[in-house]
Amino acid sequence: MKWNWQQKNWPDFIYSGKALDEFERVFLVESSKLVGATAIINEEEGRKFTIDLMSEEALKSSKIEGEILDRDSVSSSLLRQLGFAPQYSDHRANDKEKGIAALMVDNYETFDQPLSHEMMFNWQSNIIAGSWRIQDIGKYRTSKEPMQVVSGYEGHYKVHFEAPPAVSVPKEMDAFIAWYNDSSPQGTNPISPLIRASIAHIYFVSIHPFEDGNGRIGRALSEKALAQSIGRPALVALSHAIEKNRKEYYKQLEQNNKELTIDLWMSFFSKTVLQAVNHAQKLVRFTVNKTRFFDNVQQQTNERQAKVLSRMVAAGMDGFVGGMSVKKYMKMTGAIERTAIRDIQALEKLGAFTKTGKGRGVRYWLNLGEEFETEKNKFLREQKSTKRLSGIPSESRHP
């Protein structure tokens, strides 16, 4: 079997630019809306949006590779590295959390700078920090063993892809970097945003130049390309959108790694980018809503209530899983039942909480707007389904 890099005209990818015209148009419109939305929010809201988006991207990009990181540790590391927090504020973050945060910050601060070997060496050093099993850190792979993407178990492996041999990598990466910089908006041969970001990703991961970290760096390169196209850093939630479609993402990479024709990959990737832009737009609205939410209630809440509200907001845009109950409130705050009920009722009266259910099924939800009630709606659907399955009419379960 021949892989794409073994084809005669590698790396001249074949695609129909016309097929992406509508995607390109929508991307320019929606990304302009996103830039406009971030331009009119205040400095504090802008900082929160930046940290929230970068934290989520760091977590999702790592999760795609099977690594689960702590959100608070990643956020604290981002705050420190961006200069928004004291030097040692991220002491609880481990090497992987600090490393992915460092990649995000460098990509944020240098988005408009040309790509270089040194830039990617630095990224890889950061995200592989603390990995004892990796030999080649901060440099391209050197092993004579084939670099393969495999699944299965010993004796029954399936090879999904085999990258160029290590001896070819420096030359391949020279060509990749030259193409990447030449195709930028300031380059000698600029190409449209979605085409460039799509090719950058599949081109880079096809070379697979590093012993580890190729997926995270490949997504960072696409985000850098998109940021350059709109002239602003860190505004596209690409890893979030890819993680939601992770199986399809790997399927498309596999389907497009044997030939140079990549129309299917570019269509998938373009749709994913548009989902990422829409998610970032929603995150701007969430950031504004939660800031104004706290402005409205912070002077009227006690320490227990403030702690619970912060924990619920930290759950993100979908909402707090399962809603807040009296028992959960007691566990979070250490309050006795009577105090917990009084606190919750005060938050409901204040407009911070909305209430659903009756009796033991009562749950309370943050009042941030219908757009951010995914978990609430999911919970209500599950409750309704449970009542149907039990044969107990919902009207009579709690008489």
TACORWO-V388906 format. One record per backbone hydrogen bond with DSSP energy under -0.5 kcal/mol. NH is the residue of the N-H (numbers start at 1). CO is the residue of the C=O. If there is no record, write none. Layout:
nh=NH co=CO
nh=NH co=CO
This chain:
nh=4 co=257
nh=6 co=3
nh=7 co=4
nh=10 co=7
nh=12 co=9
nh=13 co=11
nh=14 co=260
nh=17 co=15
nh=19 co=16
nh=20 co=17
nh=21 co=18
nh=24 co=20
nh=25 co=21
nh=26 co=22
nh=27 co=23
nh=28 co=24
nh=29 co=25
nh=30 co=26
nh=31 co=27
nh=32 co=28
nh=33 co=29
nh=34 co=30
nh=35 co=31
nh=36 co=32
nh=37 co=33
nh=38 co=34
nh=39 co=35
nh=40 co=36
nh=41 co=37
nh=46 co=42
nh=47 co=43
nh=48 co=44
nh=49 co=45
nh=50 co=46
nh=51 co=47
nh=52 co=48
nh=53 co=49
nh=54 co=50
nh=55 co=51
nh=56 co=52
nh=57 co=53
nh=58 co=54
nh=59 co=55
nh=60 co=56
nh=61 co=57
nh=62 co=58
nh=63 co=59
nh=64 co=60
nh=65 co=61
nh=65 co=62
nh=66 co=63
nh=67 co=62
nh=68 co=66
nh=69 co=67
nh=74 co=70
nh=75 co=71
nh=76 co=72
nh=77 co=73
nh=78 co=74
nh=79 co=75
nh=80 co=76
nh=81 co=77
nh=82 co=78
nh=83 co=80
nh=84 co=79
nh=85 co=79
nh=89 co=86
nh=91 co=88
nh=93 co=90
nh=98 co=94
nh=99 co=95
nh=100 co=96
nh=101 co=97
nh=102 co=98
nh=103 co=99
nh=104 co=100
nh=105 co=101
nh=106 co=102
nh=107 co=103
nh=108 co=104
nh=109 co=105
nh=110 co=106
nh=113 co=110
nh=120 co=116
nh=121 co=117
nh=122 co=118
nh=123 co=119
nh=124 co=120
nh=125 co=121
nh=126 co=122
nh=127 co=123
nh=128 co=124
nh=129 co=125
nh=129 co=126
nh=131 co=128
nh=132 co=130
nh=134 co=131
nh=135 co=133
nh=137 co=135
nh=141 co=209
nh=148 co=146
nh=149 co=161
nh=150 co=148
nh=151 co=158
nh=156 co=153
nh=158 co=151
nh=159 co=157
nh=160 co=149
nh=160 co=158
nh=161 co=149
nh=163 co=147
nh=164 co=206
nh=166 co=143
nh=168 co=165
nh=169 co=165
nh=169 co=166
nh=170 co=166
nh=172 co=168
nh=173 co=169
nh=174 co=170
nh=175 co=171
nh=176 co=172
nh=177 co=173
nh=178 co=174
nh=179 co=175
nh=180 co=176
nh=181 co=177
nh=182 co=178
nh=183 co=179
nh=184 co=181
nh=187 co=184
nh=189 co=182
nh=190 co=187
nh=191 co=183
nh=196 co=192
nh=197 co=193
nh=198 co=194
nh=199 co=195
nh=200 co=196
nh=201 co=197
nh=202 co=198
nh=203 co=199
nh=204 co=200
nh=205 co=201
nh=206 co=202
nh=207 co=203
nh=208 co=204
nh=217 co=213
nh=218 co=214
nh=219 co=215
nh=220 co=216
nh=221 co=217
nh=222 co=218
nh=223 co=219
nh=224 co=220
nh=225 co=221
nh=226 co=222
nh=227 co=223
nh=228 co=224
nh=229 co=225
nh=230 co=226
nh=231 co=227
nh=232 co=227
nh=237 co=235
nh=237 co=276
nh=238 co=236
nh=241 co=237
nh=242 co=238
nh=243 co=239
nh=244 co=240
nh=245 co=241
nh=245 co=242
nh=246 co=243
nh=249 co=245
nh=250 co=246
nh=251 co=247
nh=252 co=248
nh=253 co=249
nh=254 co=250
nh=255 co=251
nh=256 co=252
nh=257 co=254
nh=262 co=14
nh=262 co=260
nh=266 co=262
nh=267 co=263
nh=268 co=264
nh=269 co=265
nh=270 co=266
nh=271 co=267
nh=272 co=268
nh=273 co=269
nh=274 co=270
nh=275 co=271
nh=276 co=272
nh=277 co=273
nh=278 co=274
nh=279 co=275
nh=280 co=276
nh=281 co=277
nh=282 co=278
nh=283 co=279
nh=284 co=280
nh=285 co=281
nh=286 co=282
nh=287 co=283
nh=288 co=284
nh=289 co=285
nh=290 co=286
nh=291 co=287
nh=292 co=288
nh=293 co=289
nh=294 co=290
nh=295 co=291
nh=296 co=292
nh=297 co=293
nh=298 co=294
nh=300 co=297
nh=301 co=298
nh=306 co=302
nh=307 co=303
nh=308 co=304
nh=309 co=305
nh=310 co=306
nh=311 co=307
nh=312 co=308
nh=313 co=309
nh=314 co=310
nh=315 co=311
nh=315 co=312
nh=316 co=313
nh=319 co=316
nh=323 co=320
nh=324 co=364
nh=329 co=325
nh=330 co=326
nh=331 co=327
nh=332 co=328
nh=333 co=329
nh=334 co=330
nh=340 co=336
nh=341 co=337
nh=342 co=338
nh=343 co=339
nh=344 co=340
nh=345 co=341
nh=346 co=342
nh=347 co=343
nh=348 co=344
nh=349 co=345
nh=350 co=346
nh=351 co=347
nh=351 co=348
nh=352 co=347
nh=353 co=347
nh=354 co=365
nh=356 co=363
nh=361 co=358
nh=362 co=359
nh=363 co=356
nh=364 co=324
nh=365 co=354
nh=367 co=352
nh=368 co=366
nh=372 co=369
nh=373 co=370
nh=375 co=318
nh=377 co=373
nh=378 co=374
nh=379 co=375
nh=380 co=376
nh=381 co=377
nh=382 co=378
nh=383 co=379
nh=384 co=380
nh=385 co=381
nh=386 co=382
nh=387 co=383
nh=388 co=384
nh=389 co=385
nh=390 co=386
nh=391 co=387
nh=391 co=388
nh=392 co=387
nh=393 co=391
nh=396 co=393
nh=397 co=393
nh=399 co=396
